[in-house]
Amino acid sequence: MKKTLLGLGAVVIFMASFTKADLEKEKTVVATATLSNHAMQMSAGEKLINKSDCIGCHNKVNKIIGPAYVDIAKKYPATEKNINYLADKIIKGGTGVWGTMPMSAHASLKPADAKLMVKYILSLKKK
């Protein structure tokens, strides 16, 4: 009887550890799939921002040196006029709108790319 209980206990422990390993593996697979899915859904503007030096001064939700992207989206409605204005501001740089710290110019940035970046930023407006 003791041998049977001991054997049964060993089988239960083995099965429990096997299930735990499977759960960890499944969590890893789900996390990897989620990251891959986000990368595939990332807009062209967001990709351009991530490859640029913008992240040194701006963050999606928190003010760093410059304003957070959500604050910019809150201030500017997504109109063609604002998209052109902000794209021009990115290319030429400027100061005074969000404080005294100047934003450096990005003269090598194509206007079409700057507009994609602005459209992404303005899409972050919370409704």
C-alpha positions in Angstrom: 0.0 0.0 0.0 2.8 2.4 0.9 4.6 1.7 -2.4 1.4 2.4 -4.3 0.8 5.7 -2.6 4.5 6.7 -3.1 4.3 5.8 -6.8 1.0 7.6 -7.2 2.5 10.7 -5.4 5.5 10.6 -7.7 3.3 10.5 -10.8 1.1 13.4 -9.5 4.3 15.5 -8.8 5.7 14.6 -12.2 2.4 15.6 -14.0 2.2 18.9 -12.0 5.7 19.9 -13.0 5.1 19.0 -16.6 2.0 21.1 -16.7 3.8 24.1 -15.2 6.5 23.9 -17.8 3.9 23.8 -20.5 2.2 26.9 -19.1 5.5 28.8 -19.0 6.2 27.8 -22.6 2.7 28.9 -23.6 3.2 32.3 -21.9 6.4 32.8 -23.8 4.8 32.0 -27.1 1.9 34.3 -26.4 4.2 37.2 -25.3 6.3 36.7 -28.5 3.2 36.6 -30.7 1.9 39.8 -29.0 5.2 41.7 -29.6 5.2 40.4 -33.2 1.6 41.5 -33.7 2.4 45.0 -32.4 5.4 45.3 -34.7 3.2 44.4 -37.7 0.5 46.9 -36.6 2.9 49.7 -36.0 2.1 52.6 -38.3 4.7 54.1 -40.7 4.8 57.3 -38.6 5.5 55.4 -35.4 8.3 53.4 -37.2 9.9 56.7 -38.4 9.7 58.1 -34.9 11.3 55.0 -33.4 14.2 55.2 -35.8 14.7 59.0 -35.3 16.2 61.0 -32.4 12.6 62.1 -31.3 12.7 59.6 -28.4 15.5 61.6 -26.8 13.2 64.5 -26.0 9.6 63.0 -26.4 7.7 60.1 -25.0 4.2 58.8 -25.9 2.6 59.6 -22.5 5.2 61.5 -20.4 6.8 64.9 -20.8 10.6 64.6 -21.0 12.3 67.6 -22.5 9.6 68.2 -25.0 5.9 67.5 -24.6 4.4 64.0 -24.6 2.8 62.9 -27.9 -0.6 62.6 -26.2 -0.4 66.2 -25.0 0.4 67.3 -28.6 -2.6 65.3 -29.8 -4.7 66.9 -27.2 -3.7 70.4 -28.3 -3.9 70.0 -32.1 -6.9 68.6 -33.9 -6.0 66.3 -36.8 -6.6 68.8 -39.6 -4.6 69.2 -42.7 -3.6 72.7 -41.6 -2.2 71.4 -38.2 -0.5 68.4 -39.9 1.3 70.7 -42.3 2.2 73.2 -39.5 3.6 70.5 -37.2 5.5 68.7 -40.0 7.1 72.1 -40.8 7.9 72.6 -37.2 9.6 69.2 -37.0 11.7 70.0 -40.1 12.6 73.6 -39.2 12.6 73.3 -35.4 11.4 76.0 -33.1 10.8 77.3 -29.7 8.1 79.0 -27.6 5.1 76.8 -28.0 5.8 74.4 -25.2 8.4 76.4 -23.3 11.8 77.9 -23.8 13.7 74.8 -24.7 14.2 74.8 -28.5 13.4 71.8 -30.7 16.3 71.1 -33.0 15.6 71.2 -36.8 15.4 68.0 -38.8 16.2 69.5 -42.2 17.1 66.1 -43.8 13.6 64.7 -43.0 11.3 64.5 -46.0 8.1 66.5 -45.7 6.1 63.3 -46.4 7.8 61.4 -43.6 7.3 64.3 -41.2 3.6 64.3 -42.1 3.4 60.5 -41.4 5.0 61.2 -38.0 2.5 63.9 -37.2 -0.4 61.8 -38.3 0.7 59.1 -35.9 1.1 61.6 -33.0 -2.3 63.2 -33.6 -3.9 59.7 -33.8 -3.1 59.3 -30.1 -5.8 61.8 -29.1 -8.0 60.3 -26.5 -11.7 60.6 -27.3 
